[in-house]
Amino acid sequence: MEAFLNFVRDHWHFAILMFGMSFAAVVLLVWRILLNIHSKTNMDKFLPLLQEALNKGGIEAALKLCKAQPKSQVIPTRLFVAGLENARQGAAAMRRAMASAIELDILPRLNFLLPPILAIGKIATMVGLLGTVISMIGTFQTLAQSSEGQAAMSHATREIGLALFATALGLLTAIPLVFAYVLFKAWVQGFETQMKAHAQKLILLVQAHKQAKSGRAEARSGAGTAS
């Protein structure tokens, strides 16, 4: 503990920089986690509501239901809205609209903050190594210019030990960030797969609604002809 306090005192410029990056990393991680949590929608509950809205009020009612959901829930408010707005043009138009929404709108939102997280993770290690190298260069210069022998060697050893704290802080910052980045990217890929699956379900629901509507219209037409 004393050695760490000595590092903070003697190499405060690097310590402040490393602590600042660590604090920024924690803020970004918490922010991204909260965004991930709020973007989820319980589709097992929402899809029956959507189907009921389709059956009762048609595409307009389903579209209204999706737009009424919280903006943070990207599947109903962005993916399904894009599909339903093009539902009258057919399944192919719905599929193209939802694919475009995923690629150009939703995925950039899901990847928000991930580049800064990865950047801090990579830079923290390099800054820590830079601090260590600079400190060791100064230490060896002091050794070369000193004539005190054992006392100078003892001081140099202490300084080298302190300098290594810069590398340690860089690694302690970088390792969790890189690990979190990999987990976030895996979550984004899994969420993208879910979106594509739910997009297909929406197309099937709309097609089933259109077929049922067409069947009812034919039944009414047949009844009118028979009478």
N, C-alpha and C positions, 0 to 999 in steps of 0.2 A: 504493500500500500504506500509506503514511504517513497519507494522508487517511482511509482506512478505519479505521486504528488510532485516529486522533483522534476519529472518529465513535463508535467503541466506548467510548472513554474519556469523551468529553463528553456523549454521549447514551446512557449505559449502560442506562437504564431501558427504552428502546425496543429497544436491541440485545439485551438479555436476553430480552425478550418475543418478538422475531422469531426468535432462535436457538432458543428453546423451542418455538415453533410448528413450525419447520423440523424439529427433532428428532422431535417427536411425529408429524409427517407421514411422515417416513422409517420410523418404527416401524410406523405403520398400513399403509403401502404394503407393507412386507416381510411383515407379518402376513397381509394379504389375498392376496398372491401365493402364500404357502405354503398357505393354505387352498384356493386355486384349484387348485394343483398336486395336493394330496392328495385333492381331490374327484373327480378324473378316474378313470374305469375304462376299461380296454381292452376295449371291447365286442366287438371282433372275436374275442377269445379267450374272453370270458365267455359270450357267447350260445351257442356250441356246447356248453360245459359245462352250461349251463342246459337246453338241449334234451336232452342225454344224461340229465340228472337227471330230467327229465320222462318220458322214455321208460322209464327203469328203475324209478323209484320214485313217479312221479306228481307231483301238485301238492305234496304234503307234502315230498317230497325236494327239489323245486325251491325251496320256501319255506325249507327248512333251509339250502340252499346260499346263498341270498341273505342270510340272517341271519348266516351265518358270515363274510361279507366284512367288511373294515375299516369301522367306522362312518363314517369320513370319505368313503367312496365312496357318494354319495347315490343314484345310480341303482339299484343292486341292493338296498341296505339300506333305502331309504325308498320309492322309486317302485315297484320290483318287488314288495316285500313288501306294499305297500298293494294292488296289483293281485291278487297270488296269494291273499291272505287273503279276497278277494271273488270268487275264480275260480268257486266252486261255484254262485254266484248268476247267472252268465252274463256275457257280454261287456259288456253295458250297465253292470252293477254294477262291473266291473273298470275301465271307462273313467271312470265317475264317481269312484271311489275314487282313481285315479291323478291325475285332474285336480285333485281336492281336495288331494292330497298335494303337487302342484306349487305350487298357489296359496297354501296355508296353511302349508306346512312348508319345502319346499325353497327356493323363491324368497326368503323372508325370510332364510334362512341364506346364500344366495349374495349378498344385498345387505348382509350384515353388514359394518360398518365403512365402507361407502360414504358414508352421510350425514356422518359426522365428517370424512372426507377432503374432501368438497366444502365443508363448513363452514369448515375451516381454510383451504382455498384461497381462499374468498371473504373471510374475515375478515382474512387476511394482507395483502391489498391495501389494505383500509380502514385497518388499523392503521398500515401504512406511510405512507399519505396523512395520517393523523392526526398522526403524528410529524413529518412535513414541515411541515404547516400550523402546528402549535404552535411548532415551532422558528422558522419564518419570522415568525410574529407577534411572538415575543420579539425577533427580530433587528430588525424594523422599529420596535418600541418603543424599542430601544436607539439606533437611528439618530435617531429623533425627539427623544430626550432628550440626544443627544451634541452637543458643540460642537467636536469635534476634527477635523472635516472629512474629509480624505483618509484618515487613520488609521482613523477609524470606518467609512468606506466599505469599506476593505480588510478589516477584521474582519468586517463584515456579509457581504461576498461569501464569505469563508471559511466562515462559519456556514451560509449558504444552501447551499453546496456539500456540507457535511457533512449537512445536513438531507435532502438528496436521496438519501442512502444509505438512509434509512428506506423511501422509495418503492421503491428498487431492490431491497432485501431482500424487501419484500412481493411484488414482481413475480416475483423469482426463486423464491420459495416457492409462489406461486399458480399460475404457468404450468404447471410439471410436475404439480401436483396436479389441476388441471382436466383436463389432457390424460390423466392416468392414470384419472381418474374416467370420462371418456368411453370409454376403452378397456375398463375394467371393466364398464360398462353394456352395451357391445357384446358382451363375452364372456358376460354373463348372458343376453342375448337369444339369442345363438347356442346356449348350453347349454340354454336352455328349448326351443328348436326340436329339439335332439337328444333331449331327454327325451321330447317328444311322439312323435317318430319311434320311439324305442325302446319306448315304451308300446304303440304300435300293433303292433310286432313281437312283444311279449309276448302280446298278445291273440291274434294269429295262431298263435303257438306253442301256446298253451293250447287253442285251438279245434282245431288239428290233432291234438293229443294226445287230446282228447275224441272226435274222429271216429275216430281209430285204435282207441281203446279200445272204442268202440261197435261198430266193425267186427269186432274180435276177439271181442266178446261174441256178436254175431250169428252169426259163423262157428262158434263153439263150440255155440251153440244149434241151428244147422242140422245140425252133425255129430251132436249127441245125438239129434235127431229122426230123422235118417236111420238111425241104428243101432237 
